[in-house]
């Protein structure tokens, strides 16, 4: 996405320009992840097209303002859920990681919360090192507080559920990106009229 010109920045102001630039970046990453998911799951290409609306940043992502790899992990998890027919409403690992990060900035994390943060980080962002030193101690946290971590993960995923993040009731006019798509599973002749 091109940067805003100096004239546009002057007209919009830096905060709005930055917000719009971030939003455009997030849309580009989402479209890229959708395209990759369509290649992996060609039988779900129609659902992937409609899944774009599920990829809107949630409150915890907006608050945390995470890096690109965090958004992409969030998008990939949701798209995999779409492809496999799983519920898209519960929090993603990336959302839980952001919640753990935000919490750790406000208060010290207890053993279970630290263990959850490590578990989620490793699952959501393989290959990305965290800034906290305990990442290599995942086995220790799991041994000490594994069931408490399980319970905290379930509770956190539930509390961060996005109730309207679903394709249930989705309707399609039979066109995707301006092209005919009458075979779309969400196609409704009533919507097309």
N, C-alpha and C positions, 0 to 999 in steps of 0.2 A: 504494500500500500504506500503510495507516495506521501511524503511529508507535506504538511500544510505550508503554503507560501507565507512569506512575511506579511503580505497584505491580508491574507486570510487570518493569520494569527492576530494581527492588529484588530481586525473586525470582530473576531470571535473572542479574543482574549486567550491568554495562555491556559488557564484551567479548563475551559471548554474545549480548546484545541487538543489538549492532552487527553481529555476524556473521550473525545470523538476518535482520536488516533488509536487509543487503547481498544475501543469498541470495534473499529475496523480491523485491527490486528486479530482480535478474538474471532471475528467472523471469518477472516481468512484461514485461521487455524482450524476452525470448525469445518469449513468447506473442504479443506485439505484432508482432515480426518474422515469426513464422510466419503470422499472419493476413495481413500485407501480402504475403508470398510466395504464399499461397493465392490472393489476388486476381490476382497477376501470372501465376501458373501454376495455373489451376483444374484442369487435367488431372492435376496432381500433388498434389491436396489430401490424398489418403490418405497419401502419402509424407511430406508436410509434418507431418501429425499425428504420425507415428511419429518424425520427425526431432527432436522435442523432446529425446530422450535424447542426441542428438549434441551438443547445445548446452551441456552441462555444462562449467563452467570447468575448463580444464586447469591443470597445475602452473604453467606460466609466467604464465597470467592471474591465478591466485591469488596468486602471488608479487608480481607487479607492481601488483595492485589498481588496474587502470586505470579511466578515466572511462567513463561510459555510452556515448559515441560509439565507444569502442574495442570494447566488448562487442557493440554493435549491428553494427559492421562485421564482426566475427568471425561473428556469427550469419548475417548476410546472405550472406557468402561460402559458408558451409557449406550454406545453404538453396539457393543457386544451383547448387552442386555436386550436391545431391540432385535438383533439377529437371532438370539436364542429364545426369544419370547418371554424373557424374565421381566419382572416388575422394575420399572425405571424410576419409581418414586423414592425408594430409600436412598440415603446419602451414599455417594461414591467414596472410594478410598481417598481420593484427592480432597474431597470436602472434609472428611474426617481429619486428614492430615492438617488442613488449614485451621480447623477448629482446635486441634492440639497445639499448633503453633501459636495461635492467638491466645490461648489459655496460658501457655508457658511464658508468654510475655507479661502476663498479668500476675500470675502466682506460680510458686514452685509446683511442679507436678509430683504427685505421689508415685509409688512404685507401679501400680496398675496403669496409671495414665502414661507414665514414661514408657512402659512396655507396649501400650497401645500405639503410642506415637511411633516407636521403632518398628513394630509389626506392620503398621499401615504404610509407613514410609518405604520400607523394603518391598512391599507388595505393589504399591502404586508407582514407585519411581526406581525400578531396578537400574542400577548403573549410575544413579545420581547420589553422590555423597551428601549427607546432611551436615549441618554445622555443629550438631551436638555430638559430644564425644562418646556417648553410650551406644551408638549404632552397632558397634562390633560386639556388644554385650547382649544381643537379642536372646540368645539361648539362656542366659542367666535370668533375665526377666521372665521368660516363658516358664522356666523351672520354678521360680519363686512364686509367680502370680498368674500363671496361665489361665486358670478358670476365672479369676477376677478380671483379667484382660478380656477374655471372651465375653463376660457379662457387660463390661464397659463398652466394648465394641457394639454389641447388640443394642444397648441403650442409646449410645451416641448416634448410630445409624438411624434408629427410630426417631430420636429427637430432631435430627436434621432432615427428616423426610420432607420432600417437596410434593405436596398432595396433588397438585395440578400438572406435574411433570409426567404426562402419559399420552399415548397415542389413542387411547380409548375414545371412541366417538369421533375420531379424525375423519374428515370428508375431503374428497379430492374432486376437482372439476374435470379431471382427465387430461390435464396438461402439466408437464414438469419443465421448468425453465423455458416455457413457451412452446414446447414440443408436445405433440399428442402422446398421451400415456393412458389410453383407455383400459389397459390391462392392470392398472394399479389396484391393489387390494382395497384401497380406500375410495376408489372411484364410485361416484354416485351420480346417476343420470339427473337426478333432481338438482344436485349442486351444479351440474354443467349447464343447466337451462338458465 
